[in-house]
Amino acid sequence: MAQDPQPNDMLLATLWNQTSVEYKGNAMTVYALAKIRLDQALADKKWTGAPNEQKGDYQNLPPAVVLDVDETVLDNSAYQVWNIKAGQSFSLKTWRCGMSR
């Protein structure tokens, strides 16, 4: 007799991430707003995203955009699915193996 699968919050979260219209709509909205804000920031040489940390002659430095990679610019949901199927959670070893393929 087959056993019922154990509850797994990551399964539901990953499924939602891969199939949800709301997730896609939210991501598209956030990137659209980011483009508007980036255009505004580039038009103002005095603007900085880190006003307390930015010192010196930052106005003459090239602009930089800093992002958190996973689930921001990289869809790592396939790795999440692999973890769920393998009964594992994130580890640098398996992440690096997957990234080298």
C-alpha positions in Angstrom: 0.0 0.0 0.0 1.3 3.4 -1.0 2.0 5.9 1.8 0.5 9.4 1.8 3.2 12.0 1.1 4.3 14.0 4.1 3.1 17.6 4.1 5.8 19.9 2.7 5.4 23.7 2.7 8.1 24.0 0.1 6.0 21.9 -2.3 3.1 24.4 -2.2 5.4 27.4 -2.3 7.3 26.1 -5.3 4.2 25.1 -7.1 2.8 28.6 -6.6 6.0 30.1 -7.7 6.0 28.1 -11.0 2.4 28.4 -11.9 0.8 31.4 -10.3 -0.4 34.3 -12.4 -0.2 36.4 -9.3 3.5 35.7 -8.9 4.2 36.6 -12.5 2.1 39.7 -12.3 3.8 40.8 -9.1 7.3 40.2 -10.6 6.4 42.2 -13.7 5.0 45.1 -11.7 8.1 45.2 -9.4 10.4 45.3 -12.5 8.3 48.0 -14.2 8.5 50.2 -11.0 12.2 49.5 -10.7 12.7 50.7 -14.3 10.8 53.9 -13.5 12.9 54.5 -10.4 16.1 53.7 -12.1 15.4 56.2 -14.8 14.6 58.8 -12.1 17.8 58.0 -10.3 20.0 58.1 -13.4 18.6 61.6 -14.2 19.7 62.9 -10.8 23.5 62.7 -10.2 23.0 63.5 -6.5 20.7 60.5 -6.0 22.0 57.5 -4.1 20.3 54.3 -2.8 22.5 54.4 0.2 22.4 57.9 1.6 23.9 57.0 5.0 26.7 54.9 3.5 27.6 56.8 0.3 30.5 59.1 1.0 32.9 61.1 -1.1 32.6 61.9 -4.8 30.0 59.3 -5.6 28.3 61.4 -8.2 31.2 60.7 -10.6 31.2 56.9 -10.1 29.4 54.7 -12.6 25.9 53.6 -11.5 25.4 50.2 -10.0 22.3 48.1 -9.5 22.4 45.6 -6.6 20.0 42.6 -6.6 19.4 39.5 -4.5 19.8 36.8 -7.1 17.6 33.9 -6.2 13.9 34.4 -7.1 14.8 37.9 -8.2 16.8 37.5 -11.4 17.2 33.7 -11.3 14.4 31.2 -11.3 15.8 28.6 -8.9 12.5 26.7 -8.6 13.8 23.7 -10.5 16.4 23.3 -7.8 13.7 23.6 -5.2 11.8 20.8 -7.0 14.9 18.7 -7.0 15.3 19.3 -3.2 11.7 18.3 -2.6 12.0 15.1 -4.6 15.3 14.3 -2.9 14.0 15.0 0.6 16.7 17.6 1.1 17.0 21.3 1.7 19.4 23.9 0.3 23.1 23.1 0.6 26.1 24.8 -1.1 27.3 21.4 -2.4 24.1 20.5 -4.3 23.6 24.1 -5.4 27.1 24.2 -6.9 26.6 20.8 -8.6 23.4 22.0 -10.2 24.9 25.2 -11.3 27.8 23.4 -13.1 25.5 21.5 -15.4 
